[in-house]
Amino acid sequence: MRPRHQALAAATAILLLAGCAQTEWVKSGASPAQQDADIAACKHDSGQDAFITVYRDDQALSDAHAQFRDCMKARGYTGRMQ
């Protein structure tokens, strides 16, 4: 493999792994049951509660993620990357 192709493959792998990072939502005093209920409610409110959600484009997906994040923050959670 050429050095240019190796660099491209490495960059692609890094981006894919970064995209797989998950956010842990933390709220002081929230029980696991309350956290699960809040996550479910925010997924529902942002349209992410379907088994398979089909988005027309990347912007729609980005908007749904932003709505979910804003909902969790409004409920007092802090997001931490895992």
FENJOJO-V973002 format. One record per residue. N is the residue number from 1. RES is the residue in three letters. PHI is phi as a letter, one per 20 degrees, with the letter a starting at -180 (* if undefined). NEAR is the number of other ideal C-beta (glycine too) atoms within 10 Angstrom. Layout:
N & RES & PHI & NEAR
N & RES & PHI & NEAR
//
This chain:
1 & MET & * & 8
2 & ARG & f & 7
3 & PRO & g & 7
4 & ARG & f & 8
5 & HIS & f & 9
6 & GLN & f & 10
7 & ALA & f & 11
8 & LEU & f & 12
9 & ALA & f & 11
10 & ALA & f & 10
11 & ALA & f & 10
12 & THR & f & 10
13 & ALA & f & 10
14 & ILE & f & 10
15 & LEU & f & 10
16 & LEU & f & 9
17 & LEU & f & 9
18 & ALA & f & 9
19 & GLY & f & 7
20 & CYS & e & 8
21 & ALA & f & 8
22 & GLN & d & 9
23 & THR & e & 15
24 & GLU & e & 11
25 & TRP & e & 20
26 & VAL & c & 13
27 & LYS & b & 14
28 & SER & g & 7
29 & GLY & n & 6
30 & ALA & e & 16
31 & SER & f & 9
32 & PRO & g & 7
33 & ALA & f & 8
34 & GLN & f & 12
35 & GLN & f & 17
36 & ASP & f & 11
37 & ALA & f & 13
38 & ASP & f & 19
39 & ILE & f & 17
40 & ALA & f & 12
41 & ALA & f & 14
42 & CYS & f & 22
43 & LYS & f & 18
44 & HIS & f & 13
45 & ASP & f & 15
46 & SER & e & 19
47 & GLY & m & 14
48 & GLN & d & 17
49 & ASP & e & 12
50 & ALA & f & 9
51 & PHE & g & 4
52 & ILE & c & 4
53 & THR & d & 13
54 & VAL & d & 7
55 & TYR & d & 13
56 & ARG & f & 7
57 & ASP & b & 8
58 & ASP & f & 8
59 & GLN & f & 9
60 & ALA & f & 13
61 & LEU & f & 14
62 & SER & f & 11
63 & ASP & f & 14
64 & ALA & f & 17
65 & HIS & f & 13
66 & ALA & f & 11
67 & GLN & f & 16
68 & PHE & f & 21
69 & ARG & g & 16
70 & ASP & f & 13
71 & CYS & f & 18
72 & MET & f & 23
73 & LYS & f & 13
74 & ALA & f & 11
75 & ARG & e & 17
76 & GLY & n & 13
77 & TYR & e & 21
78 & THR & d & 12
79 & GLY & e & 13
80 & ARG & c & 10
81 & MET & f & 8
82 & GLN & e & 7
//
